[in-house]
């Protein structure tokens, strides 16, 4: 893919050029730290026709170590232990380094963050309760093998350009070495206001019966987000996400909107969220291609943070499927996050 090759050559050229120009600057003493985050919950299902009414769950644990070699070079490794509802499995969530060549330029390589929804997730700030929309509805992955450049041309603007395998951190590279290229820009035009625009493109090949290799259509993801935060008072955010040629299938489109808000009262927060996921109907079909997963979500609750390392939230969720055969879900959750 020409875009992938061009970006790869650009990154390689930058590395060669800046290796000669950049000078190491050491802090007072190199340092490292261990971190851990645990997501735990209990929920009760009020939905009709559901046999498993209640459950304790420990869905995710992150264990990490970061070492700062100098003020320009650092490395980090994070293991993600997750539960798919049946068994626990450990994945390498992050395993790479960051090199700050200049105040306006940094490079990352390895298993790194893809930057697709990290801005949204930071403002949302309830990942331990429920993933952001792109994460929940599997638009892409928060981590992948690849390289990424972060550029800060101005104080209030940050750009990212990445080249990745495209399969995410739970899968290996595809059989044909196709890659995903991503670009995004993050702007902070005023105090508390943040705006983000994201785009990526990914090619794909497949083997047909008989052994013939065919090139599929490119998949594209477009996302825009705007959020505002008045510290220790309230937060508001909204995003629009579109996936074209979803799964590299021609004309498949997947679109979603998500809006979140919260109000803070010292150690308490009231929060609410609305999601909508919809797909198009392909020529010759009578239903949308993703009808079994298309839905609306309404969520609301209250969070209490008695300690800096501990948060807990009582929340209610209503899923309304768009399929006429789908079953609405009504769930009451008690979520906990412990981190250090």
N, C-alpha and C positions, 0 to 999 in steps of 0.2 A: 504494500500500500504506500503510495507516494507520500502521503501526509506523515506516516510513521517514520519513513526513511529520512525525510527532511528534518523532522524534529530530532531524531536520533543523531543526525550529523551536526545539528546546531548545538545540542547538549555536549557532544564530544568535543566540538571546537571550543566551546566555552571552558570546558575542563582543561584542555591543553593550554589555552591562552592564560587563564587566570591562575593556573598552577605556577606559572612563571612570575605573575604579578603579585599574588597574595602573599602576605607575610604573617607568620604565626604570632599570636599574641596570647600569652598564658595568663590565667587568673592567678590570684594569690596561691591557690593550691587546687589541683584537680580533685573532683569530688563525685560521689555516686550516691544514689538513693534507691531504696526498695519501695514498691507501691503495690497496693491490692485494692480491689473493688468487688463487692459481693451484692448481687441482686436476689432478693428473697421475697416471696409473697404467699399469701393465702387468699383464695377466691371462692366465691359461692355463685353457682349458676342458677338463675331463676327461670331460664328458658324452658319452654314446654318440650316434652319428648326427649330430654337429655337424661341419660342414666347416671353419669358421673356428676353429681351435684356440687361437690366441694373437693378442694385439693390444696395441699401445701406444695410449693414449688421453689426450687433453687435453680433458676434458669441460667445464670451466668456468673462466672468469676473471672476476673482479670488479675494476673500476677505479672509484675514487671520490674525491670531494673534499668536505670538510666545512668550513664557515666559521662561526665563533662570533662573532656581531655584538656580543653582550653576554651577561651571565650568565643572561639570560632568553630570548634569541632566537638561534636557530641555523638553518642551512640545509644541506642535504646532497644530493648527486647521486651515484648509483652506476649504472654500466653493467654489465650481465650479458652476457657473451659465452659462449654455450653451443653444444654440439655435439649434434645429434640422431642421430648415427651416420652422417650423410651430408655435411652442410654445417655451417658455423658461421653463427650469427646473433646480432646484438646487440640487446638489449632494455634499456629504461629500467627498472631494478629499483627504484630509489628516486630521487625527485625532489620534495622538499617541504621544509617548514619545521616547526620545533617552537617553540612559544611557552609558556614557563613563567610563567603569570600569577601564581600563588601557589605556596608550597611544597607545597600539597596538590592543585594543579590545573595540568595542561599540556594544550595542544591541538596536534594535528598535522594538516596538510592537504597534499594533493598525491598523488603516488604514494608510499604509505607502507606500513609493515609492518602486517599484519593481526592480528598477535599470536595466531594460531591455534596455532602449535607452537614459538614462540621459547623458552619456558621449558623445554620438553622437550629442544629442540636444544642449549641451553646446558649442561644437566646431562649429556646424552649425549656431547657434545663430539667427535663423530667424523663431522661432516657431510662432510668431505672423503673419507671412506671410503664412506659410504652415507647417503642421506637418512633422516630419521625416518619413521615409518610413514605419517602423513597426507600427507606430501610424496611419498614413494615411490609410494603407491597413489592419488594424485590426489584426495584429499578436497576440497581447495580450493587456494589459492595463498598463499604467504608475503607477497606484495605486491599492492596493488590501489589504484586511484584512489578517494579518498574523504576523510573526515574522522574523527578519533578523539580522544576525550577520555580522559586518564589521571587518575584521582582517587586520592589517598592519604589516606583518612580517619584511618588509624592508622599507626603506625610499621611494623607487620608485615602490613598489608593493602593491596593495590593493586587498583583496579578499572579496567576499560577498557570503553568503549562506542564502537562504530564504525558508520559508514554508508558503504558501498562500492558501486561498480558491480556487483561480484559475479563478474566474468569473470577476474580475475587480471591480472597485469602484462603478459601476452603477448597479450591480446585487448582489443578496444575494447568499448565499451558495447553491450549488446544493442539490437535495433531498437525496443524498446518502453519503454526507460527504467526497467526494473525494477531494484531495488536489493537488496543484502544488508545485514541489520542483525545486529551481533554484540555479545555481552556476555561478559565473563569476570571472574573474581575470582582473585587470587593471594594466598595466605597463607603466612607463615613463622612458624608457632607456636613453633618451637624452633630453636636453633642447628643449621644444616645441613639442616633439614627444610623442604621446600617442597611445597605442595599447590595444585592449580589445577583450576578447573571452567570449561568454555567452552560457549557455546551460540550458534548463529546460525540465521537463517531467511531464505529467499530465495524470492521469487515469480518466476513466469515466464509469458510468453504465447507463443503459436505461431500460425502461419497455416496453416489447413487447406486442402486442395484446394478450389478455388472462391473462395478469398480470405477466408473467414470467420476472424476472430480469436477464439481461445479462451484462457481463463485456465487454466493448469495448476495442479496441487496444489503447495503450498509445500514446498520441501525444507528439512529441519532437520538440523543437525549437533550432536551432544552429545559432549563429551569430558571425561574426568576423568583427572588425573595426580597421582602422588605420587612424590617422590624424596628421597633422603637422601645427603649428601656429608660425609665426614670429610676435610677438606682434606689433600691430599698423601698420602692413605691409600687410600680407596676411594669409589666412587659406586654407588648403586643407584637404579633408577627403573622405574616401570611405568605404562602408560596403557591406557585403554579408549576406543575411538572408535566412534560409531554415526552412520550417515547414513540418515535416513528419507525416503521418497519420492525416492530417489536419482535425480538427473537430472531432478527434477520429474515422475517417473513414479509413479503411484499404487501404493502398497504395496511398492515396491522398497526393500529394506533391505540395508545394507552395514555389517558390523561387523568390528572388528579389535582385537586386543590386542598389546601390544609390551612386552617386558621387557628391560632392559639392565643391565649391571654391569661394573665395572672395578676393578682393584687396582693401585696405584702403587708402583713401586720406583725412587725417584730419577728418572732419565730414561727409565725403561721403564714401560709399562703393559700388563697383560694384560686383555683385554676379551672379553665374550660378549654375544650378543643373540638373542632369539627373537621372531618375528612370526607372527601368524596372521590371515589375511583370509578372511572368509566372507560369502556372500550367501544370501538366502532363496529358496525355490522358490515361484513364483507359482501361483495357482489355474489348473489345467488344464495345467500343465507337469510334466515329469518330472525336470528338472534345475534347479539354482539358476541364476538369471538371469545371474550373473557368473562362472559355473563356469570359464570359460577363463582367468580371472585370479585366482580364489581359490587360496590356497596357504599353505604353512608355509615359514618361513625360519629356518635356524640359521646363525649366524655367530660366529666366534671368531678371535682373533689376538693379536698383540703389537705395540705401538707403541714407537718410539724417537724421542726428540726431542733431537738433538745440539746444536741451537741454538734460540734463542727464536723465530726466524722460520721454522724448518724442522721438520716432523714427517714420519715415514714409518711405514708399518704393513704387516706381512705378515699376511694374513688369508685364511681359508677360508670359503666360503659354500655352503650346500646348500639349493636350492629344491625343495620337493616339491609339485607341483600336485595339486589335489583332483580335477581332471578325469581320468577313466580313460584318456583319449587324450593326456594331457599327458606331457611328457618331463621327468624329474627332472634338475636341473642341479647340477653340482659344479664350482666355480670357485675358483681360487687367484689372489689379487690381491696386488700390491705397490703401495700408494698413497702419494702424496707431497702435502704441502701446503706451499706457500711463501707467506708473507704479510709485508707491511710497512705 
